[in-house]
Amino acid sequence: MRYLLFFGWIFLLTTNQVLAQGGYKQIRSDQIRIIDGKRFFVHQVKRGQTLYSIAKAYEVEMQDVIDTNPAIKKGLKANQLLLIPAPEEELPIVIPPLVEPDVIDPSVGEYRDVPDEDPDFPTGNYLTGQLPCSMMPESRKEVYNVALLMHFFLREADSINTENPSQQEIENYNSLRYIQFYEGFLLAVDSLRKTGLNLNLYVYDVDPNASGTYAFLKKPEMKKMDLIIGMLFHRNFEIVASWARDRRIPVVSPISERESQVEGNPMVIKVRPSYTSEGIALAEYLSQNHYYSHTLLTHSWEPEVRTMANQIYANCHALGLDVSMVDQENLINRLNRGVENIVVVLSTQKPYALNILSQLNANTMGYTFTVFGLPRWDQFEGMDYEYLEKSRAHILVPSWIDYNNPEVQRLVMLFRETYKTDPDNLAFQGYDVAWYFLNALQRYGTGFTNCLREITIKTLQTVYKFRQQNGDGWENHHWEMFRYDNYSLTPLN
């Protein structure tokens, strides 16, 4: 009996090991690249994966993964691309896209790739047991309930000077800080009601204190909402998002760049793309448009900038680009003659960016180079346009207002007529958020989140391209590429 128990224990241990290894192998990529004559798997890190699980999946040592991808010494990041050493006799060579197409297999609730030749599997991202939104008549309603949550600071409104206030006074009034978002939102609601949208819009002034936010969520009508727009401070949004997750109510974050908002909450829809997706978009653009160029990355030392630089380096390296990380003192010496040099300058500091541009414009006779400035160089005031033009400077921005667009001009005139002032960026953001999500409700009903990958509703500033990782919320990953030309920004997308 003792021997039977012993062999039974060995059998269970062996079986568990086999099952564990099989589970690890499920995350393996089937995409191979050859770099300098060596074969590598191209693996995209998913949230929750560890260095140990990745090494186990490919049956390599963890140190081999680190040696091939030195940027991961500071930790793995979701969507990061890794090169994993591959055996000589392995899978066929495939040039991978930067981001894998993925959907959820309804039978297992896991992500899987769907081949084009599979006519029986519906396209799109559907949760287990759900049908595509176009096939869900029960999600259509006669009237939709939508809540717009904002910090209006109405208790301070009585102190506003309405008799010719100065610009400084206007900027200091908390009650007016986000008012144009609200005004743009209302204009979109009015336009959509004229097209037949039946909507109960609830607008709330949310107390910035956490206790006030918890108390507000006890309002009985909040449970009946089909959609929540949370134009809130981060802490308040987190409270509302957690409450909405438990009640399966979609909640939109209009302007925050925080990636953490979507983590672990599939009901959150984040409109503003994050720095991580900006780095992915840049690597993809360079791979498609400057594959044979000599790419140099230089960065200042803010923690978020260093993280972004490491991610861009890893992604470019995984895509087979000739890329190197250099410090600003050695930048000029690392340029190559006879080829196109791509100089990616990563900094949130205007002096750092200007120093690089001045170096390039003063010491690069005989070199061909193009500068890419990240993140958000368009927010730097007083940049030298002559330097930017000579450097063929490119930037990525999440949205852009084209004042030559007739629809933009129409909104400007309507805003002036209604509110007696010009719309700012917040007004366009409020209009676009309302236009996109209320259109989605009208077309697809409360199940519109099942079709976020497919919805193509053009806004005035951009195109939303939402992506979702398993268990997380939705994040817009669309960036617009621009070049400085003739003292203005020219779109390249």
Buried (B, 14 or more C-beta within 10 A) or exposed (E): EEEEEEEEEEEEEEEEEEEEEEEBEEBBBEBBBEBEEEBBBBBBBBBEBEBEBBBBBBEBEBEEBBEBBEBBEEEBBBBBBBBBBBEEEEBEEEEBEBBEEBBBBBEEEEBEEBEEEEEEEBEBBBEEEBBBBBEBEEBBEEEBBBBBBBBBBEEEEEEEEEEEBEEEEEEEBBBBBBBBBBBBBBBBBEBBEEEEBEBEBBBBBBBEEEEBBBEBBEEEEBEEBBBBBBBBBEEBBBBBBBBBBEBEBBBBBBBBBBBEBBBEBBBBBBBBBBBBBBBBBBBBBBBEEBEEBBBBBBBBEBEEBBBBBBBBBBBBBBBBBBBBBBEBEEBBEBBBEEBBBBBBBBBBEBEBBBBBBEBBBEEBEEBBBBBBBBBBBBEBEEBBEEBBBBBBBBBBBBBBBEEEEEEBEEBBEBBEEEBEEEBBBBBBBBBBBBBBBBBBBBBBBBBBBBBBBBBEBEBBBBBBBBBBBBEBBBBBBBBBBBBBEEEEBEEEE
